[in-house]
């Protein structure tokens, strides 16, 4: 077992998952404005510190993905954020891409940037305490998309990123997200997600990335958000497992799903069913942003000094996700 494999397994052990708290300042500003809270550095760190010091962090959250601003901030009692996370039993991660931009040659699609200077930034983040990283490739889905150009270019960027991360002795999270926006069927989502993931692993292999030292962060297989032909949660679980069995090499230790616009309950229920039907060797867990934070954010916005109340809401959501990662969640437990 390599050191990278140990880190990956530690993040996802015993039903633990990942809290994606890597919203850029722009995205976090939109989230805070949506609940009528000023987006100041102080308010951004107050909300995140409230979550990071919650009791359930130790039980349910194996890793936290941070943003550049956050990894350099200090808590109210002067600790570095990675130090707080370590004390809570979570491993520090960092988002290292610089965002998705319009793709030259296919302007309706996106290519993720951030490879320039990445090697030096990784060294800096490693010194700050990061043990894993994240890079997101994003793919539109329709009759014409994702194009071959998008599939190849994003896979190539993800592979170059992952190779640099492993060179720096950190675990790369490889996130190829096929968006759920659109009116496509679940079958289209299955076919296009499969093509995207297969191409990613082709490029990862070409770049000599150690599959046992990475975590895959894919979307689940869903019909488009505007599709008239939605499928059941059971069908989502079965199609998602089939897609991953067909597309992901066995050496990969774990898969941490993104919530991708699902509600908190949908993301939890679908993960639970995936684990009930899981007949693979992959750990199937979560790397949720909004699906872990949204209820806590709404509660916190009513009174940003109500730390205990906000933590109670977050603890419940994290516990439900952890139960789902073991296939032990139920609607009855949700409502207790």
ABEGO torsion letter per residue (X at the ends): XBAAAAAAAAAABGGBBBBBAABBAAAAAAAAAAAGBBBBAAAAAAAAAAAAABAAAAAABABBBBBAAAAABBBAAGBBAAAAAAAAGBBBBBBABAEBBBBBGBAABBBBBGABGAAAAAAAAAAAGBABBBBBBBBBBBAAOBBAAAAAAAAAAAAAAAAAAAAAGBBBBBBBBBBABEABBAAAAAAAAAAAAAAAAAAAAAAGBBAAABBBBBBBBBBBAABABBBBAAAAAAAAAAAAAAABBAABABBBBBAGGBBAAAAAAAAAAAAAABABABBBBBBBBAAAAAAAAAAAAABAABAAAAAAAAAAAAAAAAAAAAGABBAAAAAX
